[in-house]
Amino acid sequence: MKNSGNGFSLLRIYFGITDVLEKAVEWIIAVLFFFILAVALLQVFFRFVLNSPLVWSEEMARYLGIFMIMLATSNALKRNVLIGVDVLTSKLPKSFIKPLRIFSCSASMCVMGFLAIHAYTLTSRNFFTPTPAMRIPIGIPYSCMTISCFICAIVGLCMTIEAVFNIKKPEIVSKEKEQ
């Protein structure tokens, strides 16, 4: 894609927005990891030093871990580092790679959108059911699934757009030219 005039400024805006979203997700992942660690250490302290274990720590660490992993999935999807089998795709002619990439990105977007819709349905039906240990509405941890799947669907949409229009980040293009 030729980078000139309005097209280039739109690309800069597009990549600016996607970079901000990616950094925000990374920060949220880091904060969630910190809270998981803090809750686990707090539980160890209460159990072995004060001899009075916390009843809610395991449940909170589990919900935070699930949310963290779901958010990390969106970043892994964007960076194309999810586990995949490329035995067949590596044998395909170069002319098949772009359509296959478009199909793969579109399929990811559709599956994550489908999961987001059904996670929302599950959340709204069971929102006020209390969790076993913390006694908070189950809709709070369930909503994390909806949010994470929605973010993955947006990432899938961005990757589909980038594949269809052969859009690459400017610094990635300059690095490829250097090699």
Summary of the structure (lengths in Angstrom):
residues: 179
radius of gyration: 20.8
end to end distance: 19.4
largest distance: 67.5
contacts: 468
relative contact order: 0.12
helix: 79%
strand: 1%
